[in-house]
Amino acid sequence: MAMEKEAIYHMMADEIATRFNVKREAITPDLNLLSDIDADSIDFVELVLEVEDMFNVEISDEDAENLVTLQQNVDYIFEHQN
């Protein structure tokens, strides 16, 4: 059964808050994962892998490079979930 975007958003936001030590209330849909949090490329690879596991989706490297904001990630997961 497909998850709603709101549920995906909250799960992603919680994961980002925990993983990157960001206050949950500071996380918004337009949070830029490249510039708004203190993370390096390895952190992003790990986040992508975690997201793939959490939502049972596959994110290609090419797609991952274009998923810059939290909302873009949520939309992608929503569209690609099994």
Gaussian input, Z-matrix of N, CA and C with variables (Angstrom, degrees):
# hf/3-21g

backbone

0 1
 N
 C     1     B1
 C     2     B2     1     A1
 N     3     B3     2     A2     1     D1
 C     4     B4     3     A3     2     D2
 C     5     B5     4     A4     3     D3
 N     6     B6     5     A5     4     D4
 C     7     B7     6     A6     5     D5
 C     8     B8     7     A7     6     D6
 N     9     B9     8     A8     7     D7
 C    10    B10     9     A9     8     D8
 C    11    B11    10    A10     9     D9
 N    12    B12    11    A11    10    D10
 C    13    B13    12    A12    11    D11
 C    14    B14    13    A13    12    D12
 N    15    B15    14    A14    13    D13
 C    16    B16    15    A15    14    D14
 C    17    B17    16    A16    15    D15
 N    18    B18    17    A17    16    D16
 C    19    B19    18    A18    17    D17
 C    20    B20    19    A19    18    D18
 N    21    B21    20    A20    19    D19
 C    22    B22    21    A21    20    D20
 C    23    B23    22    A22    21    D21
 N    24    B24    23    A23    22    D22
 C    25    B25    24    A24    23    D23
 C    26    B26    25    A25    24    D24
 N    27    B27    26    A26    25    D25
 C    28    B28    27    A27    26    D26
 C    29    B29    28    A28    27    D27
 N    30    B30    29    A29    28    D28
 C    31    B31    30    A30    29    D29
 C    32    B32    31    A31    30    D30
 N    33    B33    32    A32    31    D31
 C    34    B34    33    A33    32    D32
 C    35    B35    34    A34    33    D33
 N    36    B36    35    A35    34    D34
 C    37    B37    36    A36    35    D35
 C    38    B38    37    A37    36    D36
 N    39    B39    38    A38    37    D37
 C    40    B40    39    A39    38    D38
 C    41    B41    40    A40    39    D39
 N    42    B42    41    A41    40    D40
 C    43    B43    42    A42    41    D41
 C    44    B44    43    A43    42    D42
 N    45    B45    44    A44    43    D43
 C    46    B46    45    A45    44    D44
 C    47    B47    46    A46    45    D45
 N    48    B48    47    A47    46    D46
 C    49    B49    48    A48    47    D47
 C    50    B50    49    A49    48    D48
 N    51    B51    50    A50    49    D49
 C    52    B52    51    A51    50    D50
 C    53    B53    52    A52    51    D51
 N    54    B54    53    A53    52    D52
 C    55    B55    54    A54    53    D53
 C    56    B56    55    A55    54    D54
 N    57    B57    56    A56    55    D55
 C    58    B58    57    A57    56    D56
 C    59    B59    58    A58    57    D57
 N    60    B60    59    A59    58    D58
 C    61    B61    60    A60    59    D59
 C    62    B62    61    A61    60    D60
 N    63    B63    62    A62    61    D61
 C    64    B64    63    A63    62    D62
 C    65    B65    64    A64    63    D63
 N    66    B66    65    A65    64    D64
 C    67    B67    66    A66    65    D65
 C    68    B68    67    A67    66    D66
 N    69    B69    68    A68    67    D67
 C    70    B70    69    A69    68    D68
 C    71    B71    70    A70    69    D69
 N    72    B72    71    A71    70    D70
 C    73    B73    72    A72    71    D71
 C    74    B74    73    A73    72    D72
 N    75    B75    74    A74    73    D73
 C    76    B76    75    A75    74    D74
 C    77    B77    76    A76    75    D75
 N    78    B78    77    A77    76    D76
 C    79    B79    78    A78    77    D77
 C    80    B80    79    A79    78    D78
 N    81    B81    80    A80    79    D79
 C    82    B82    81    A81    80    D80
 C    83    B83    82    A82    81    D81
 N    84    B84    83    A83    82    D82
 C    85    B85    84    A84    83    D83
 C    86    B86    85    A85    84    D84
 N    87    B87    86    A86    85    D85
 C    88    B88    87    A87    86    D86
 C    89    B89    88    A88    87    D87
 N    90    B90    89    A89    88    D88
 C    91    B91    90    A90    89    D89
 C    92    B92    91    A91    90    D90
 N    93    B93    92    A92    91    D91
 C    94    B94    93    A93    92    D92
 C    95    B95    94    A94    93    D93
 N    96    B96    95    A95    94    D94
 C    97    B97    96    A96    95    D95
 C    98    B98    97    A97    96    D96
 N    99    B99    98    A98    97    D97
 C   100   B100    99    A99    98    D98
 C   101   B101   100   A100    99    D99
 N   102   B102   101   A101   100   D100
 C   103   B103   102   A102   101   D101
 C   104   B104   103   A103   102   D102
 N   105   B105   104   A104   103   D103
 C   106   B106   105   A105   104   D104
 C   107   B107   106   A106   105   D105
 N   108   B108   107   A107   106   D106
 C   109   B109   108   A108   107   D107
 C   110   B110   109   A109   108   D108
 N   111   B111   110   A110   109   D109
 C   112   B112   111   A111   110   D110
 C   113   B113   112   A112   111   D111
 N   114   B114   113   A113   112   D112
 C   115   B115   114   A114   113   D113
 C   116   B116   115   A115   114   D114
 N   117   B117   116   A116   115   D115
 C   118   B118   117   A117   116   D116
 C   119   B119   118   A118   117   D117
 N   120   B120   119   A119   118   D118
 C   121   B121   120   A120   119   D119
 C   122   B122   121   A121   120   D120
 N   123   B123   122   A122   121   D121
 C   124   B124   123   A123   122   D122
 C   125   B125   124   A124   123   D123
 N   126   B126   125   A125   124   D124
 C   127   B127   126   A126   125   D125
 C   128   B128   127   A127   126   D126
 N   129   B129   128   A128   127   D127
 C   130   B130   129   A129   128   D128
 C   131   B131   130   A130   129   D129
 N   132   B132   131   A131   130   D130
 C   133   B133   132   A132   131   D131
 C   134   B134   133   A133   132   D132
 N   135   B135   134   A134   133   D133
 C   136   B136   135   A135   134   D134
 C   137   B137   136   A136   135   D135
 N   138   B138   137   A137   136   D136
 C   139   B139   138   A138   137   D137
 C   140   B140   139   A139   138   D138
 N   141   B141   140   A140   139   D139
 C   142   B142   141   A141   140   D140
 C   143   B143   142   A142   141   D141
 N   144   B144   143   A143   142   D142
 C   145   B145   144   A144   143   D143
 C   146   B146   145   A145   144   D144
 N   147   B147   146   A146   145   D145
 C   148   B148   147   A147   146   D146
 C   149   B149   148   A148   147   D147
 N   150   B150   149   A149   148   D148
 C   151   B151   150   A150   149   D149
 C   152   B152   151   A151   150   D150
 N   153   B153   152   A152   151   D151
 C   154   B154   153   A153   152   D152
 C   155   B155   154   A154   153   D153
 N   156   B156   155   A155   154   D154
 C   157   B157   156   A156   155   D155
 C   158   B158   157   A157   156   D156
 N   159   B159   158   A158   157   D157
 C   160   B160   159   A159   158   D158
 C   161   B161   160   A160   159   D159
 N   162   B162   161   A161   160   D160
 C   163   B163   162   A162   161   D161
 C   164   B164   163   A163   162   D162
 N   165   B165   164   A164   163   D163
 C   166   B166   165   A165   164   D164
 C   167   B167   166   A166   165   D165
 N   168   B168   167   A167   166   D166
 C   169   B169   168   A168   167   D167
 C   170   B170   169   A169   168   D168
 N   171   B171   170   A170   169   D169
 C   172   B172   171   A171   170   D170
 C   173   B173   172   A172   171   D171
 N   174   B174   173   A173   172   D172
 C   175   B175   174   A174   173   D173
 C   176   B176   175   A175   174   D174
 N   177   B177   176   A176   175   D175
 C   178   B178   177   A177   176   D176
 C   179   B179   178   A178   177   D177
 N   180   B180   179   A179   178   D178
 C   181   B181   180   A180   179   D179
 C   182   B182   181   A181   180   D180
 N   183   B183   182   A182   181   D181
 C   184   B184   183   A183   182   D182
 C   185   B185   184   A184   183   D183
 N   186   B186   185   A185   184   D184
 C   187   B187   186   A186   185   D185
 C   188   B188   187   A187   186   D186
 N   189   B189   188   A188   187   D187
 C   190   B190   189   A189   188   D188
 C   191   B191   190   A190   189   D189
 N   192   B192   191   A191   190   D190
 C   193   B193   192   A192   191   D191
 C   194   B194   193   A193   192   D192
 N   195   B195   194   A194   193   D193
 C   196   B196   195   A195   194   D194
 C   197   B197   196   A196   195   D195
 N   198   B198   197   A197   196   D196
 C   199   B199   198   A198   197   D197
 C   200   B200   199   A199   198   D198
 N   201   B201   200   A200   199   D199
 C   202   B202   201   A201   200   D200
 C   203   B203   202   A202   201   D201
 N   204   B204   203   A203   202   D202
 C   205   B205   204   A204   203   D203
 C   206   B206   205   A205   204   D204
 N   207   B207   206   A206   205   D205
 C   208   B208   207   A207   206   D206
 C   209   B209   208   A208   207   D207
 N   210   B210   209   A209   208   D208
 C   211   B211   210   A210   209   D209
 C   212   B212   211   A211   210   D210
 N   213   B213   212   A212   211   D211
 C   214   B214   213   A213   212   D212
 C   215   B215   214   A214   213   D213
 N   216   B216   215   A215   214   D214
 C   217   B217   216   A216   215   D215
 C   218   B218   217   A217   216   D216
 N   219   B219   218   A218   217   D217
 C   220   B220   219   A219   218   D218
 C   221   B221   220   A220   219   D219
 N   222   B222   221   A221   220   D220
 C   223   B223   222   A222   221   D221
 C   224   B224   223   A223   222   D222
 N   225   B225   224   A224   223   D223
 C   226   B226   225   A225   224   D224
 C   227   B227   226   A226   225   D225
 N   228   B228   227   A227   226   D226
 C   229   B229   228   A228   227   D227
 C   230   B230   229   A229   228   D228
 N   231   B231   230   A230   229   D229
 C   232   B232   231   A231   230   D230
 C   233   B233   232   A232   231   D231
 N   234   B234   233   A233   232   D232
 C   235   B235   234   A234   233   D233
 C   236   B236   235   A235   234   D234
 N   237   B237   236   A236   235   D235
 C   238   B238   237   A237   236   D236
 C   239   B239   238   A238   237   D237
 N   240   B240   239   A239   238   D238
 C   241   B241   240   A240   239   D239
 C   242   B242   241   A241   240   D240
 N   243   B243   242   A242   241   D241
 C   244   B244   243   A243   242   D242
 C   245   B245   244   A244   243   D243

   B1=1.4488
   B2=1.5290
   B3=1.3047
   B4=1.4592
   B5=1.5291
   B6=1.3146
   B7=1.4593
   B8=1.5198
   B9=1.3162
   B10=1.4555
   B11=1.5287
   B12=1.3290
   B13=1.4610
   B14=1.5248
   B15=1.3215
   B16=1.4629
   B17=1.5348
   B18=1.3258
   B19=1.4666
   B20=1.5282
   B21=1.3178
   B22=1.4671
   B23=1.5254
   B24=1.3344
   B25=1.4667
   B26=1.5227
   B27=1.3144
   B28=1.4626
   B29=1.5376
   B30=1.3171
   B31=1.4664
   B32=1.5315
   B33=1.3372
   B34=1.4692
   B35=1.5214
   B36=1.3296
   B37=1.4658
   B38=1.5242
   B39=1.3251
   B40=1.4633
   B41=1.5257
   B42=1.3209
   B43=1.4666
   B44=1.5279
   B45=1.3173
   B46=1.4655
   B47=1.5272
   B48=1.3246
   B49=1.4655
   B50=1.5253
   B51=1.3253
   B52=1.4613
   B53=1.5226
   B54=1.3134
   B55=1.4647
   B56=1.5283
   B57=1.3334
   B58=1.4599
   B59=1.5273
   B60=1.3340
   B61=1.4558
   B62=1.5339
   B63=1.3194
   B64=1.4620
   B65=1.5264
   B66=1.3190
   B67=1.4624
   B68=1.5247
   B69=1.3196
   B70=1.4683
   B71=1.5328
   B72=1.3442
   B73=1.4703
   B74=1.5354
   B75=1.3303
   B76=1.4652
   B77=1.5274
   B78=1.3107
   B79=1.4616
   B80=1.5212
   B81=1.3338
   B82=1.4622
   B83=1.5196
   B84=1.3464
   B85=1.4654
   B86=1.5280
   B87=1.3402
   B88=1.4664
   B89=1.5278
   B90=1.3457
   B91=1.4638
   B92=1.5199
   B93=1.3324
   B94=1.4573
   B95=1.5244
   B96=1.3142
   B97=1.4621
   B98=1.5250
   B99=1.3213
   B100=1.4577
   B101=1.5223
   B102=1.3278
   B103=1.4631
   B104=1.5230
   B105=1.3224
   B106=1.4584
   B107=1.5234
   B108=1.3192
   B109=1.4619
   B110=1.5217
   B111=1.3054
   B112=1.4559
   B113=1.5245
   B114=1.3286
   B115=1.4619
   B116=1.5237
   B117=1.3229
   B118=1.4566
   B119=1.5329
   B120=1.3048
   B121=1.4604
   B122=1.5208
   B123=1.3165
   B124=1.4644
   B125=1.5275
   B126=1.3372
   B127=1.4692
   B128=1.5271
   B129=1.3326
   B130=1.4622
   B131=1.5140
   B132=1.3127
   B133=1.4693
   B134=1.5253
   B135=1.3370
   B136=1.4601
   B137=1.5249
   B138=1.3292
   B139=1.4637
   B140=1.5288
   B141=1.3253
   B142=1.4710
   B143=1.5244
   B144=1.3253
   B145=1.4702
   B146=1.5282
   B147=1.3228
   B148=1.4595
   B149=1.5274
   B150=1.3213
   B151=1.4667
   B152=1.5265
   B153=1.3321
   B154=1.4658
   B155=1.5278
   B156=1.3367
   B157=1.4596
   B158=1.5280
   B159=1.3326
   B160=1.4657
   B161=1.5340
   B162=1.3284
   B163=1.4693
   B164=1.5228
   B165=1.3302
   B166=1.4578
   B167=1.5292
   B168=1.3315
   B169=1.4651
   B170=1.5196
   B171=1.3113
   B172=1.4547
   B173=1.5151
   B174=1.3322
   B175=1.4590
   B176=1.5235
   B177=1.3259
   B178=1.4645
   B179=1.5257
   B180=1.3310
   B181=1.4659
   B182=1.5217
   B183=1.3268
   B184=1.4631
   B185=1.5302
   B186=1.3376
   B187=1.4656
   B188=1.5281
   B189=1.3271
   B190=1.4626
   B191=1.5229
   B192=1.3333
   B193=1.4662
   B194=1.5262
   B195=1.3208
   B196=1.4648
   B197=1.5235
   B198=1.3129
   B199=1.4667
   B200=1.5226
   B201=1.3283
   B202=1.4579
   B203=1.5219
   B204=1.3267
   B205=1.4625
   B206=1.5251
   B207=1.3052
   B208=1.4626
   B209=1.5206
   B210=1.3384
   B211=1.4657
   B212=1.5226
   B213=1.3301
   B214=1.4669
   B215=1.5222
   B216=1.3103
   B217=1.4646
   B218=1.5193
   B219=1.3267
   B220=1.4703
   B221=1.5278
   B222=1.3261
   B223=1.4699
   B224=1.5285
   B225=1.3326
   B226=1.4573
   B227=1.5269
   B228=1.3173
   B229=1.4554
   B230=1.5242
   B231=1.3269
   B232=1.4547
   B233=1.5335
   B234=1.3216
   B235=1.4655
   B236=1.5308
   B237=1.3214
   B238=1.4729
   B239=1.5165
   B240=1.3238
   B241=1.4621
   B242=1.5197
   B243=1.3119
   B244=1.4838
   B245=1.5198
   A1=109.78
   A2=116.24
   A3=121.35
   A4=111.16
   A5=114.57
   A6=120.14
   A7=109.33
   A8=115.92
   A9=120.63
   A10=109.34
   A11=115.16
   A12=119.66
   A13=112.01
   A14=117.26
   A15=120.27
   A16=111.02
   A17=116.31
   A18=120.61
   A19=110.39
   A20=116.68
   A21=121.40
   A22=109.49
   A23=115.18
   A24=120.40
   A25=111.22
   A26=116.96
   A27=120.16
   A28=111.75
   A29=116.91
   A30=119.63
   A31=110.88
   A32=115.59
   A33=120.07
   A34=110.61
   A35=116.81
   A36=120.85
   A37=110.51
   A38=116.70
   A39=120.59
   A40=110.84
   A41=116.05
   A42=120.67
   A43=110.69
   A44=117.45
   A45=121.91
   A46=110.11
   A47=116.52
   A48=121.15
   A49=110.30
   A50=116.00
   A51=121.15
   A52=111.52
   A53=115.91
   A54=121.68
   A55=112.41
   A56=116.69
   A57=120.19
   A58=113.24
   A59=115.88
   A60=121.26
   A61=111.63
   A62=115.19
   A63=122.79
   A64=107.53
   A65=116.87
   A66=119.53
   A67=109.28
   A68=116.30
   A69=121.34
   A70=111.69
   A71=116.50
   A72=118.95
   A73=112.44
   A74=117.27
   A75=120.95
   A76=111.71
   A77=116.51
   A78=121.06
   A79=109.41
   A80=114.75
   A81=121.85
   A82=108.99
   A83=117.75
   A84=119.45
   A85=113.56
   A86=117.40
   A87=119.11
   A88=113.19
   A89=116.54
   A90=120.85
   A91=108.94
   A92=116.11
   A93=120.47
   A94=107.91
   A95=115.81
   A96=120.93
   A97=112.22
   A98=116.65
   A99=119.97
   A100=112.24
   A101=117.50
   A102=118.76
   A103=115.08
   A104=118.71
   A105=120.46
   A106=114.38
   A107=117.30
   A108=119.59
   A109=108.80
   A110=115.23
   A111=121.59
   A112=108.88
   A113=114.92
   A114=119.56
   A115=109.31
   A116=115.34
   A117=119.57
   A118=109.77
   A119=116.59
   A120=120.13
   A121=112.43
   A122=117.68
   A123=120.45
   A124=110.09
   A125=116.01
   A126=120.05
   A127=110.72
   A128=116.20
   A129=119.19
   A130=112.20
   A131=116.31
   A132=119.86
   A133=109.15
   A134=116.31
   A135=120.01
   A136=111.49
   A137=116.88
   A138=120.56
   A139=110.68
   A140=116.89
   A141=120.80
   A142=109.96
   A143=117.26
   A144=120.77
   A145=110.61
   A146=116.54
   A147=121.00
   A148=110.58
   A149=116.46
   A150=121.46
   A151=110.25
   A152=116.33
   A153=119.88
   A154=110.42
   A155=116.26
   A156=120.41
   A157=111.84
   A158=116.00
   A159=120.72
   A160=112.20
   A161=115.51
   A162=119.61
   A163=113.80
   A164=116.67
   A165=121.09
   A166=111.32
   A167=115.09
   A168=121.43
   A169=107.97
   A170=115.21
   A171=120.60
   A172=107.40
   A173=116.28
   A174=121.50
   A175=106.91
   A176=116.34
   A177=119.39
   A178=109.29
   A179=115.91
   A180=119.82
   A181=110.19
   A182=115.49
   A183=120.78
   A184=110.86
   A185=116.34
   A186=120.13
   A187=111.04
   A188=116.43
   A189=120.58
   A190=111.29
   A191=116.82
   A192=120.52
   A193=112.04
   A194=116.99
   A195=121.35
   A196=113.38
   A197=116.99
   A198=120.97
   A199=108.28
   A200=114.79
   A201=120.67
   A202=112.15
   A203=116.89
   A204=119.05
   A205=110.54
   A206=114.56
   A207=119.79
   A208=109.97
   A209=117.93
   A210=120.67
   A211=111.53
   A212=118.07
   A213=120.61
   A214=110.41
   A215=116.51
   A216=120.92
   A217=111.00
   A218=116.29
   A219=120.80
   A220=109.93
   A221=117.03
   A222=121.05
   A223=110.87
   A224=116.32
   A225=121.34
   A226=110.77
   A227=116.35
   A228=120.87
   A229=110.01
   A230=116.86
   A231=121.14
   A232=110.80
   A233=116.32
   A234=121.19
   A235=113.19
   A236=117.58
   A237=120.88
   A238=114.66
   A239=118.58
   A240=118.76
   A241=110.36
   A242=113.73
   A243=119.83
   A244=111.26
   D1=134.24
   D2=-177.10
   D3=-72.13
   D4=141.24
   D5=176.41
   D6=-84.52
   D7=149.40
   D8=175.09
   D9=-75.26
   D10=154.50
   D11=179.90
   D12=-57.76
   D13=-37.92
   D14=-178.16
   D15=-62.48
   D16=-41.41
   D17=179.05
   D18=-66.03
   D19=-42.78
   D20=177.71
   D21=-60.31
   D22=-45.87
   D23=-179.38
   D24=-57.59
   D25=-48.47
   D26=-177.10
   D27=-65.90
   D28=-38.95
   D29=177.73
   D30=-65.07
   D31=-42.55
   D32=178.65
   D33=-64.87
   D34=-44.96
   D35=-178.52
   D36=-62.32
   D37=-41.68
   D38=177.68
   D39=-62.09
   D40=-43.25
   D41=179.60
   D42=-62.92
   D43=-44.88
   D44=179.54
   D45=-63.22
   D46=-44.07
   D47=-179.80
   D48=-58.84
   D49=-46.01
   D50=-178.64
   D51=-69.38
   D52=-50.41
   D53=-173.64
   D54=-65.75
   D55=-39.08
   D56=-173.62
   D57=-109.51
   D58=9.98
   D59=177.31
   D60=53.83
   D61=50.15
   D62=179.91
   D63=-109.40
   D64=137.65
   D65=176.38
   D66=-60.60
   D67=132.31
   D68=-176.07
   D69=-56.44
   D70=-39.13
   D71=-178.45
   D72=-71.17
   D73=-13.86
   D74=177.87
   D75=-83.50
   D76=-8.82
   D77=-177.41
   D78=-90.90
   D79=122.55
   D80=-179.09
   D81=-127.25
   D82=165.61
   D83=179.93
   D84=-57.00
   D85=-31.90
   D86=-178.30
   D87=-92.72
   D88=13.59
   D89=174.20
   D90=-53.94
   D91=124.33
   D92=179.71
   D93=-91.00
   D94=115.96
   D95=-175.92
   D96=-70.08
   D97=-15.67
   D98=-179.77
   D99=-90.69
   D100=-30.78
   D101=-173.91
   D102=-121.66
   D103=-20.21
   D104=-173.62
   D105=-92.40
   D106=-10.85
   D107=177.33
   D108=-127.88
   D109=155.32
   D110=-177.27
   D111=-85.51
   D112=88.61
   D113=-176.93
   D114=-143.16
   D115=148.82
   D116=175.94
   D117=-108.00
   D118=-178.40
   D119=-175.16
   D120=-61.93
   D121=-34.14
   D122=178.02
   D123=-65.56
   D124=-41.01
   D125=176.96
   D126=-57.92
   D127=-39.76
   D128=-178.74
   D129=-69.52
   D130=-39.69
   D131=176.90
   D132=-60.28
   D133=-44.98
   D134=179.20
   D135=-63.73
   D136=-39.02
   D137=177.91
   D138=-63.80
   D139=-44.49
   D140=178.74
   D141=-59.82
   D142=-44.99
   D143=179.51
   D144=-61.61
   D145=-42.38
   D146=179.50
   D147=-64.18
   D148=-43.32
   D149=179.79
   D150=-63.20
   D151=-41.65
   D152=177.63
   D153=-58.26
   D154=-43.26
   D155=178.88
   D156=-67.70
   D157=-44.31
   D158=-176.57
   D159=-60.76
   D160=-39.66
   D161=-171.72
   D162=-113.41
   D163=4.84
   D164=179.13
   D165=53.54
   D166=49.79
   D167=176.03
   D168=-125.56
   D169=159.17
   D170=175.18
   D171=-113.09
   D172=126.94
   D173=-179.35
   D174=-115.69
   D175=115.70
   D176=179.53
   D177=-69.75
   D178=157.20
   D179=178.30
   D180=-58.25
   D181=-39.72
   D182=179.97
   D183=-61.16
   D184=-46.26
   D185=178.60
   D186=-65.61
   D187=-41.98
   D188=-177.26
   D189=-58.69
   D190=-36.06
   D191=179.64
   D192=-63.10
   D193=-25.62
   D194=-177.47
   D195=-95.91
   D196=-5.63
   D197=-178.83
   D198=-93.60
   D199=83.99
   D200=-171.21
   D201=-91.13
   D202=-40.86
   D203=-177.01
   D204=-100.16
   D205=161.50
   D206=176.89
   D207=-58.31
   D208=-43.79
   D209=-178.31
   D210=-63.03
   D211=-38.23
   D212=177.25
   D213=-61.70
   D214=-39.52
   D215=177.23
   D216=-64.62
   D217=-45.44
   D218=179.98
   D219=-60.57
   D220=-47.11
   D221=-179.43
   D222=-61.15
   D223=-42.23
   D224=-179.93
   D225=-62.77
   D226=-47.90
   D227=179.99
   D228=-61.45
   D229=-44.05
   D230=-179.86
   D231=-58.54
   D232=-42.87
   D233=-177.34
   D234=-75.01
   D235=-25.43
   D236=-173.32
   D237=-109.17
   D238=2.03
   D239=-178.57
   D240=-68.84
   D241=148.61
   D242=-176.17
   D243=-81.02

